[in-house]
Amino acid sequence: MDQTAARKFEKDIIKTYRKDIWSKFIKGIKQYNMIETGDKVAVAMSGGKDSLLLAKLFQELKKHPLVDFELEFISMDPGYSPFNLELHKANSAKLGVPMNIEESSIFEIVEKNAKDYPCYLCARMRRGFLYNLAKEKGCNKLALGHHFDDVIETTLLNVLYAGTFKTMLPKVKSQNFEGLELIRPMYLIKEKDIIRLMEANDIHSMNCGCVVASGKTSSKRKEVKELIKDLKRNFKDVDKCIFKAADNVNLDSVIGFSKDGVKHSYYDDY
């Protein structure tokens, strides 16, 4: 571990970027009741900037605990290139975060079965692998590094390309892994502030690290990201309004909605 680099990163989280990083991390945990006394939380580390920050935030939280909880760091190698795997290891070592990496052949399986459209299958398999790993470690919570921008982009992706109003929840119980709950503690943290923190600490991380979709990844999320960027030029708080919309749904003014798998329609009352 590079103690100087780790200490600077920790200081930046707590002090330099406190308002935009640490305070929003703590606010999200409290607001959505993500961590309770007795929880054992598995923090998933993918090698990207978001999960690396998440790991450091949880390390700091153990120093300043809101409640008594246990912590486990988990990581997987789905078939990263040698460069990306070494980058993942180097960044973790630099900042003093244990990896506990487990190997899998997910990229190989995806390339054989879904080479043309790999992202959906890859994401499902990686999530399932992490759920299994968290259960094996005796954890009841799995923390992922999704942030504010992931939330609003997912909301617009569903509206524009799926024809449904559905967002990314701050916490959700697993349907396939009993007793395990997924939490997103960086729910309120904006990506631009994560990037600022990483640049200030000279941390260069991989993206998803996929060797199957490299160079041909679906552009839909990029399109939505650019759309939000364009909208913000005329209305700087448009991202906040998109985020707030999912917390401010007026069921008296929608034509239909689903609840617990049951479809409800405006026309049911007529």
N, C-alpha and C positions, 0 to 999 in steps of 0.2 A: 504493500500500500504506500502511495505517495502521501505522507502525512500532511505536508504543506498544502497540496492540492485539495485533499479531503477537508482540511480545516477551513480553507478559503471558501469552498463550495458550501459547507455547513453554515459559515458566517453569512454568506450571501443569502441563503434561504431564510435565516432567522432575522437578519438585520437589513442588508442592502435592498432585498426584494421582499421584505416582510409583508407589505401591503398587498402586493400582487400575487405572491406565492404562498407563504406560510399562513397568513390570515385567512385566505380563501380556502386553503386546505382544511384548516380547523373549522371554519364556518360550515363547509360542506359536510364534514363528519357530524357536527352537532345538529345542523338543520335537518339532515336526513337520517339521523340516528344510525350511522353506519357501523359503529363499533360499540359493543357493550361489555360490561364486566364478564370475564371468563372466556371471551372469544379467543380463538386461535386463528390468526390471519395469515394466509399464504399470499405473498406479494409476488406477482408474476413479472419476471424480467425477460423481455424479448430482445434486448440489445439496442432498442431505439431510445431517443431522448426522453420520451414520456415515461417509460417504465423505469429508466435510470433515475429520473427525478423522484418518481413515486417511491422507489426503494430508499432514497436518502431522506425523504419526508418521513417515512415510517421509522427510520433510524433515529431521527430527531424526536419523533413523537414518543419513542421509548424513553428518551431522556426527560421529556416533559409530559408524562402520560395524563390523559383525560380520565381514563379508567384503567383497571388492571387487565392487561391482555397479553397473549403470547404472539410471537412473530416467527414466521418461517419464510425464507426466500427460496423461490423455485424458478428454474429456467429450463428451457428445452432447446435442443439443437435439431431442427426439423430437416437439416441437410444444408446448412449454410455453406457458402464458399469458404475456403481457408482464410481468405482476407477478412470476411465479415465475422467469422468465428473468433479470430485473433483480436479483432477490434472490440468485440463484445467482452472478451476476457480482459483486455487491456483497460477499457473504461471502468469495468467493475473493480479491477485491482487498484486503479488510480484513485478511485473514490472510496475504497474500503468497503465494498458491498459483496458479501458472499454470494456465489452464483448457484451452487448445487445443481449443476447442469445435467440433464438427462437426454440421451440420444433417442431419436426417432427417425423414421424413414418417410415422413409425411410428404416432403417435396417429391420424392421418387414415386409415391403412390398417386399423388395428384397429377404428375406428368403423364402417367400411364392412363389415368381414368378421366381427366378433365383438362387436357393440355390447352384447348382453345379458350376455355373459360375457367381458369383455375382458382380464382380468388374466393369464391363462395365455399367450395369444398375444402380448400386449405384452411379458411377461417374456422369452419365447423370442426375440422379434425384437430386443429391446434387448441381450440377451446376445450374440446373433449379430453385431450391429453392433459391439459392443465387441471381440469376438474378432477381427473383420476389421480393426478399427482398430489393435489391438495388433500384429497380424501386419504391417500396413503400416509400422508404426514399428520393425519389427525386434525386437520383444520376444518372449521365450520364456515369460514369466510374466504373468498378468493378476490383479491384486489387487483383491478386492471387499471392501466394508465390512461383511460379515455378522459379528455378534457372538454372544456366549454365549446370549443370549435367543432369537435367531433359530434357533440350533441345537436347543435343547430344545423350542421351539415346533414346529419342523419334525418332530422326533421324535414328539411327541404327535399332531400332525396326521395323520401317516402311520398311527399305531396306531389312532386313534379314527375316522378318516374314510376311510382307504384299506385298512385291514386288513393292514398290512404293517409290519415293524419296519425302518425305514430312517431314517438321520439325514443331516445335512449334514456332509460331510467337510471337514477342514482344507485339503486339497489334492487335486486330481483332474485327471488328464490329459484333455484335450479329445478327444472321439471324432471330431469333424468338422474340427478344425483341427490338423493334424499339427505336432508340435513345440511346442505351446502348452499350458501347464498353468495351471489356475485355483488361486489360493491365497486363504486367508481369514486374514490376519494378526491380526485382532481377535477370533479364535475364543474366547479366554478372557476377554475384557473384557465386563463386564455393562452392560446398557443404562442402568441407573439411574446409573452412574458417568459415562457419556457425557453424560447429561442434566444432571448436576450440573456438569460441566465447561462445557457450553454455557451454562447459566444464569449461572454465575460470570463468563463473558466476554460476556454479553449478545448471544449469537449466536442469531438466529431463522432457522431454515431451513425449507424446504418438506418435505413428506412425499414421496410418489412423484411429485407434480406432474402426475398424469394428469388430463386434461380429459374423458376418456371415462367413466371410472368414478367421477368425483366425485359423492359423495352416495349411491352405491349399491354401493360396494365390498363384496365378500364378507366376511361377519363371522366366518368360521370361525377365522381367526388371532386375531381379537379375543376370541372365545369361549375359545380355548385360553389366551391371555394372562391372562384373568380367572380361569380355572380354576386355573392355576398360582399366581396371587395368592391365591386362596382357600385352596388347599392349604398354602401357606406360613404361614398364620395358625396352623395346628396343628402344622406341622413345617417349621421355618425352612430346613432344608437339602434340601427336596424337589427344588429345582431342580438342586442338585449331584448328587443321586441319579439324576435323569433323564439328566443329562449323562453320568454315570459308567456308566450301564447300557449305552450303546453301545460302551463300552470294556471291558465285562465280560460279554460274551455267552458262555453255556455251551452249546456245541453238543450236549452230551450230554443236554440237557434241553429241546430244541426239537423240534417235530414235523416241521418242514421248513425248508429255506433254499435260497437261490440263490447260485451262485458262477460267475462268468464266463458268465452267461446260461444255466447248466445248473441245473435244479431237482433238489434232493436231498430225499428224504423219509424220515421215521422208518420208514415201512412197507417201504422197500427192503430192510431187514435182516430182515424177517419173512415 
